Amino acid sequence: MNIIKVKQGETAWLNWRAEGISATDIPVILGFSPYKTPRELWMEKTGKQNPPDLSGNPNIQRGHRLEDATRQFAEEAYDEVLLPICAECSDWPILRASLDGFSSEGEPFEFKAPSQKVFDEVLANGIESPTYRMYEMQVKVQAVVVGASAGRLFFYMEPTGDMEEPLVREFRITVSDSDKEAILEAAKAFWDLIQTDTAPELDPERDLFIPASGQGEFRFRALAESWVENQGELKALEDRVKALKTEQSDLSEALQKEMGDYLLTDYAGVKITRFYKKGSVDWAKLQKAMEIPQDKVEAFRKPDRMEARLTLSKNQVINEDVIGNDVKATKVGNF
């Protein structure tokens, strides 16, 4: 491996990561990441789309805040100093990794401080957890970069409430020759897409649909502009209806107050019938109280159906160029 003298989080480090394929990129390229698609990563690597600003993300902030505590825990557990380093693979320097810790035996250590929900999911499912599988691949890439046969992954939960010690789940992850070959092959193939400006295939279930230039874009834009105009009118009408309903509710209460204990009236153009209605059943609580298994409930579920939710967008995606199915796009403006 080649150790690179850059400090994690600084501009030089960001530039260094952008100029290669990092350990965090490989889970995206191989489809293990729920947060980003290969197409989105390619757009960022080729400068067609800015990476999202995650500085305000509470999960990212928690990870940064607890990294030193997790490293200290691991150092005490293994009785050694774990140095955070940045390195490039000696076989192919385009592949690079930022290690939270590097042991005297040459193994990478990766530290994660997830939310309570994610931590519980990892505890419950272990190596079958989607979160574990994503970070397992990251550690395997780190091992390939530093030339190790294994690495360690720590999930750390800081003490809260009456807890005196943190909760930690550790995994030792081995990397085989076939793992190394698959990682390098995937990295080189993706790097070739970047160098040749060739977009990866779109994932219809995760990637954004962008109409092709020409008639397709014209039709979509015309329909979208009509929808936006109608939505504005609907919003104004809905606001007026909401105000009228509030006024009607107040008038209804006032009229019923005038009736006293009477249940019926038909006077001055208003007919009122007052009656008692049984409350609805909280089926979720009933299921829990009767200990009905979820599979029994599923037997009564109606068939799935496709639905759509349209909302006003804060970002507009516009076409810059289209070559066959290769769409280049950029985000512009805030509305």
Beta strands, then each sheet from edge to edge (+ up, - down):
strand 1: 2-4
strand 2: 21-22
strand 3: 85-88
strand 4: 95-99
strand 5: 101-102
strand 6: 108-112
strand 7: 150-157
strand 8: 167-174
strand 9: 264-267
strand 10: 270-273
strand 11: 316-323
strand 12: 326-332
sheet 1: 1+ 3- 4+ 2+
sheet 2: 5+ 6- 7- 8+
sheet 3: 9+ 10-
sheet 4: 11+ 12-
end
